[in-house]
Structures are given as C-alpha cells and as structure tokens.
Amino acid sequence: MSTSYFSDLLVEFLNQQGIDKVAFNPGASFRGVHDSLVHEDNAEIAPDIVMACHEEIAVAMAHGYHKASGRHMGVFVHANVGLLHASMAIFNAWCDRVPLFVLGGNGPVDAGKRRPWIDWIHTSQNIESVVKDYVKWCDQPIGQRATVESLYRAFKLMSSPQQAPVFVALDFDVQEQPLEDGVRLLPASSTDPTRLPALGGADLEHLTELIRAAQLPVLVVDFSGRDPETVAPLTALADALGLAVIDRGNRMNFPNTHQLNVSHTSSELLAGADLVIALEVQDLVGALGSFLTLTDQGLPSNGAELVTLGFNELLTSKWAADYQQFVPVNRAIAADTAASLAALNAVAADPQGPFAAPEFTERREQRVKALANVHTEARAAWARQAEEAKGNERIHVSAAVVEIHRAVRDEEWILTNTGSLTIDGWVKKLWPLERPGSYLGLNGGGGLGYGLGASVGAALAHQGDGTLCVDLQADGDLLYTPSALWTLAAYDVPLLTIVMNNRLYLNSTQHAERIAGNRDRDTARATVATSFYDQPVDFTGLAESYGVHALPRVERIEDVESTVRAAVAHIKEHGKPVLVEILMD
C-alpha cells in the first residue's frame, strides 16, 4: 500500500496494533481518517467500521468488546460535541478500569485554516480537558511526528497496570496533510505494556506466614477476573489453603458454586476472620463491611490483619473519588496478579513447605467443612426464595432470573450485562457463574446508558463463534441509548436482549420511599417522577421500529422460559438479534 496522507498512516497504525474494529458516530472533524478507513486501497488493512447513533453508545461498545475479548475496538469522536457526548461512557470505563483507545477530532488549531463558523465552534484550546480527570493519559499533539509519538504513548499507557482509557486529539488539518518525508510508524512492540513483578521475597514470606498462622483467612476478590486465566489458579489456591472467598463481582473472578465461595451470605462464621487478603479490590471498606464490623477508620474491629495485593494506588483521579475511603492496611503490595497467584500456588504445593504441616492441614479441613455448610445453606435459601416468588401476582426478579437461566442453560452463554444492582444480585445468587469470562460485570461508574451499547460490543466480539450473548437489560438504562438497537439490527449482531421492565427508576424510587419514611410523609408518592406507570414504554414496538425481531411481551412467570427459548431458537437459526420484554414487579 502506498501511503499518501497522514490519515492513511493512522489506519496503518490501527492495523499494526491489532485493532480490527472501530466505532463512531460520523463527524467532520475526523473526516480525513474516515476517508482513509473507507479508501479502497486501504481495504486489506483498515478495521471494520461499526456505526453508532450516539458517541456514548460507540464508547460503550468498545467497553463491552474489550471486556468480552481482551481486544481493542478503537473509538473516534467528533470535536467538542462528540467528546462531550462520549464523556459519560468514558467515565464508566475509567471506574471499570477498562483500557479504551479514544481518538477525537479537533481544529484546525491553526486559526488561519478554519472554515467560517463551524470550525470555530468545534475547535478547542486543550480539548482533552473535557475528560482529562478520568482518563489515564491525554494529549493534543500538533504536527505529524508529535501525533505518531502520542499514539504509541497512549496505547502503551492504557495497557500498562493500572489499565484505563486514554484520549488523543487529532488535528483536523494534520489528518489531511500529505505524509511528510521521514514520518513513519515505530515498531509494533513499542506499545507492549510495562510489567509488574510477581509477589516475591519478603512480601511472599510475610503473606505465607500470615496465612499459615490464621484461623480464618478470607480472600476478597473484585477485578482479578479481567484476566480469565486467573480464575483456575485462584480456585486452586483457595482449595489448597482452605480460604474463605468473598467475590465482589466486578468480573467473573471465582466460581459462585464453589463450596468456599461465601459471598452474600452474611454468616456469623465470617465475623471471626483474622486475616483478609484483598486481591484487586477497589472499594475495600465496602468489601470489609459486608462481613466484618468496622471502626470509623474502615478497619476491622476485631483486629484482623489486612493485606492488599493489586495496583489501585498506581492510578487515581484528582477529580473523581472512585478511589474510595482510605484504609490504613497492614501491608500493601503492588504486583502482577497472575504471576503472584503462581508464586503462592508454588508455595502451597511444596510437600516440604509451611502448608504441609499437620497442624495446618487439620485446621484447613475444619475450615473447609464449616465454609461449605455456609455456602450450601445460603444457596438453598436463595433457591427457596426464588421458588416462592413464582407465586407472586406480578413477576419477581428472582423468579424471572431462574426461568431465563432454565431457557439458556444448555447454551454456551455469556452475560454481557445484568442491568441493575437488583438484577445483578439475584443473578449472582441463582445462576452458575463458573466459566471464566461468562459474566462481564456492571458499568463501573453507575452511569445509565451503558448496558445495550456494551452488550452490542460484547456480542460483536463473539459474532460467529456460537456463543449466546445475553443482556439482562434494565428498562431505565435502555431509555438513555435506545438507538443502539439500530446498530444491533444494521450489523446483524446476534444478541439476546431481555428487557427487565418494572416501569421504574427503582433505585430512585427506593430513595424517595426512604426519605419520605424518615420524615413521616406519604411513601406512596415515591413513584412521582420516578416511574413510567402513567406513560409506559412499548419496548417490543420500539425494537421492531429499529428492525430488531421482538416477541410478544411476557406478563406471566409461566411464559418466561418458553418465550426465551423461542428467542434463542430464532438467534441460532437466523444469526440476528432478538428482544424479549418481561413486565415485572
């Protein structure tokens, strides 16, 4: 291929870095890149374009694509207005610690080259300031050489621990310039991420001694499953050492059906924890408070030893307080997760090591039996609650979750999104989340509008491999970005979207009820301006208007399984998306 313009070189860069898809809503400020992406001479190297109807959807698609595959989908955003639209989704990815490669148009910065009106209102001084407080790195380079360097630096930084989005502004004029002599790409390996070392030396010895001496060591996990390869060694470590496991569930970190998984159980047994190892945990106070009584400093009242292993401290925002409450832990270790698990497993497997002593093995066996009882009793209780809920007049979330799983359990499914904390909580209690990568987590930043776009991206990552991608979609979240349905239909993305429609912004309704109750006021008014009762949305009709096949709305629990089965059959036969709407309590 003969490169003629700088934007052609940018396409070569995307290809060199393995980016096979880019998402955007078209904008004139990156028209040079757009032309290079569709230019016939670049056809063999240009990534596929996935058009979105809103920048928030484009970024969410890249977010879900990476979580599902570990691969990058590039995102282009229009100057000013496009970046402002994209900013919410970028914040979600920041909080979710997902590396996104976001490129935006700007300018021309050289005022003498601007067209009247439009180029002036779409040119910014320091355009990256819109998102600078919740991206890992950003730049507004001027000139071809500077832009090449910025692209490589951004790609390397976003992939190095702690991972997060990056943003580079591409000057309108620079994109369209003929390629200057001597401007060329760097070696592909230039973007290889910087590596952290494994747990070792004094840190490994200290942690080994703490585990050996502990009566009830608890392992709390949160983000480790972003690397699916860590699930098996983590499970092996818990088995070898008899660790109680609390999974905070921002990824599929540890099988929820495993006998040592005591998440969500609120067992009195866990109050006796004397050692807590927090592996890639973001909200440490929230994690500890789920099973221990804490002081106002966030420390366990019982004096349990706290050790953190991860890299949260390597990346914090000066603007967003997503770093959570500061906890004065006993030892904080920055190390590579996979390599550290390997080091710990090696110690655990040593037949002459500290964990081979009879006093430890006897204590471990007693622990395992007690934890297994807690696990079994909790799962049985959750199943009973869901079964009892089937008798409710209106469909309850727990009952719906059980029936949906019954319909898809024989498929190779992946939960691309679980919609809300309520849905997510019941999924973790009732679905068998056992396969690495089978559950992708929530949005990270609590920003509505994530679910459908991220699910489209995840389903694109699995398009053609036979995986059934399931989006348990909250109705309020869908109403932020309904035009993602257009992308679903336009690209025949085989996604099963199940709208869990309670016609409420439930969290806001619950807060309204709580404040009214606290003030001894009428709680029945909590649905004013938090519900869609008076003007309900027809999601089935909405989907059909965008060209997505939709089945009749489900209003009885008896119809959930059969309707979802019919939807799955349609996807398998036609390879196209289907929407199912369930009206629920």
FIVO-769627 format. One record per residue (C-alpha): x negated, y negated, z. Coordinates in steps of 0.2 Angstrom, whole numbers, plus 5000, padded with zeros to 4 digits. Each point is the difference from the previous one (the first is absolute). Example, Ala and Ser with C-alpha at 12.3 -4.5 7.8 and 13.67 -1.06 7.14 Angstrom:
REM residues 2
493850225039
499449834997
END
This chain:
REM residues 585
500050005000
499449834996
500349875014
500549834993
500749915015
499750005019
501750075003
499550154990
498550035011
501249995015
501050154992
498450094998
499749975019
501750075005
499650164989
498350025007
500750005018
501350134996
501549895000
501350094989
501549895004
500349815003
501649925006
500649834997
501449884996
499449914985
499349825002
499149884988
498649975012
499350174996
500550014982
498250034995
499950165010
501850054994
499449984982
498550115003
501050135009
501250024985
498649974986
500050164989
498150005000
500050025019
501350145000
498850145005
499449915015
501449895006
501150065015
501850034998
501149855004
501550015012
501149854999
500949945015
501449875002
499249925015
498249995007
500550075017
500550164991
498450004989
498949995016
501150135009
499850124986
498149995001
500250025019
501050164998
499050074986
498449995010
500850085015
500650144989
498450034990
498549915008
499949924982
500149814996
501349924990
499549824996
501249865002
500049834991
501049865006
500449834992
499249845007
500849925015
501850064998
499550184997
498850015014
501349925012
501250144995
498750135002
499449945017
501350105011
499550164992
498249965002
500349975018
500850175002
498550084992
498849905011
500950075016
500150174992
498149994997
500250054982
498749944987
500949914986
499149914985
501049854997
499549884986
500849834997
500049874986
499649825004
499649844991
499249954989
499049935014
499249884988
501449874999
499549954983
500650164993
501750005008
501650004990
501349865006
501050045015
500050195001
498150035002
500049865013
501350075011
499250184998
498349955004
499449995018
498549955010
499450165010
501550104994
499450145010
500549905016
501850074998
499450175005
498349985007
500550045018
500650174996
498950064987
498250075003
499249894988
500549874987
499249894987
500349874986
498550024989
499749884986
499050074985
499850174992
498550065010
500749945017
501650094996
499150174996
499149995016
501649965010
500950154992
498750125006
499949925017
501950015002
500150184995
498650065011
500649905015
501850064999
499450185000
498849995014
500650035018
501149915006
501050014983
501249864996
500649904984
498949884991
500449854988
499049924986
500749864990
499650004981
499849834992
501249984986
498749934988
498650125005
501150154996
500249934982
498249954997
499050104987
498850125010
498449915004
498350084995
499350105014
501750025010
500250185003
500750135013
498950065014
499850195003
501650085005
499250065017
499849825005
501750015008
499750165010
500649965018
498949975014
500050155012
500150025018
499050135009
500850155009
500250015019
498350055007
498749985013
500449935017
501849974994
500350184995
499250065016
501149885011
501650054991
499650185001
499749995019
501649905003
501150134990
499150155009
500449925017
501849944997
501550095007
501249934986
499149914986
501249924987
499549964982
501049864993
500049984981
500749874989
499249974983
498750144998
501250094988
499649864987
498750134995
501050164998
498450105002
500049965019
501650095004
499250185000
498549965011
501049895012
501250155002
498550115003
499349895013
501649995009
500150195000
498250025006
500149885014
501850025005
500449814997
501749935003
500449904984
501049844998
500249954982
500549824998
500450044982
499449874989
499550144989
500250195000
498650035012
500450165009
501450134997
501549955010
500550195002
498350045008
500250065018
498849875007
500949854992
501049925014
500449844991
501749925005
500250125015
499949885015
499450155010
499549985018
498650124996
499149864990
500049885015
498650105006
498849964986
498349965006
499249974983
500749924985
499050004983
500849884988
499650044982
500349864988
501449935011
500549824996
501249965014
499150085015
501249935013
501550064991
499250174999
499550015018
501649945006
501050144991
499450125014
499149915013
500449865013
498949854996
499349855009
500249824993
498350024992
500750154990
499050135010
500750165007
500549985018
499350175004
498349964995
499950114984
498449974990
500249924983
498950034985
500449934983
499350074984
500349904983
499749834993
501449885005
498749885007
499249984983
501449914992
501149875009
501149854994
499849835007
501849974996
501050165002
500050085017
500150184993
498550045010
501250035015
499649975019
498250015005
499650155011
498450025010
499650184995
498650105008
499250034983
500349944983
499150094985
500049954982
499750164990
500650094984
501650105005
499750164989
498150015004
500449985019
501350135000
498750124992
498849965013
501250035014
500650164992
498250064999
499849975019
501750095003
499550154990
498250025008
500150175009
498749945012
500749825002
500949915014
501750064994
499650185001
499950005019
501350115008
500649865011
500449904985
500850134990
501250055014
500549825003
500349984981
501150154999
501149945015
500149834992
500550074983
501450105008
500749855009
499949894985
500850134989
501550015012
500249814999
499950014981
501350144998
501249935012
500049834992
500250064982
501550115006
500849855008
499849904985
500850134989
501550025012
500349814999
500050004982
501250154999
501249925012
499949844990
500850094985
501649995010
500049814999
501449914991
498749914989
498350074994
498649985013
498249984995
499450155009
501350114991
499749934983
498150035002
500350185004
501150034985
498949904988
498550115005
501150164998
500349944982
498149974996
499150125011
499650134986
499249864990
498249935001
500749845007
499149845006
500949865010
499549844992
500949895012
501150035015
500949835000
500149945018
499450055017
501650095004
500050114984
498150025003
500250065018
501350134995
498950064985
498550035012
501150105012
500950104987
499050034984
498550115000
498649884996
498650124998
499249984983
498649864998
500749864991
501850055001
500549855010
499449824995
500649905014
500949835002
499549834993
498749945012
500649825002
501850025004
500449914984
501650044991
499950044981
498750135002
500950174998
500650024982
498549914992
498750115011
501150164995
499949964982
498149985001
499950175010
501150094987
498949934986
498550075009
500950174999
500949994983
499850164991
499350115014
501750075006
500049915017
501749955006
499749825006
501449955013
500449825005
501149995015
500549824996
500749885013
501449904992
499449835007
498250034993
500750044983
501049844999
498349905000
499350084984
501550094991
499249964983
498750145004
501450114993
499649934983
498250065001
500650175006
501150024985
498949924987
498550125004
501150155003
499250025018
500750165007
500449935018
501450055011
500749855008
501250035015
500849845006
500350025018
501449875001
500749945017
500549834992
498949925014
498449925004
500050125014
498549935010
500749834999
501750065006
499250095015
499149845005
501649904998
500950135011
498650005013
499949815002
501949995001
500050135013
498749915010
501049845000
501650095004
500849954983
501050104987
498950134992
501350044987
499449844991
498350084997
500450044982
500349824995
498749964987
499250175003
501150114990
500850034983
501750065007
501049864992
499150014983
499250174998
498850044986
500350134987
498350084999
500650144988
500649874988
498549895003
498950154995
501050044984
499949824995
498150024999
500150164991
499750125015
501050155001
501150005016
501250125008
501649965008
499849925017
499950135015
501249965014
500150175009
498650105008
500650164991
499649924983
498249945004
499150164996
500950054984
499949824993
498149995004
499850174992
500949944984
498849855000
498550115001
500650114986
500349854989
498249935003
499250174997
501050024983
499849834994
498549935008
500949845004
500549905016
501650035010
500849905014
501150075013
500949895012
500650065017
501249905010
499550025019
500249945017
END
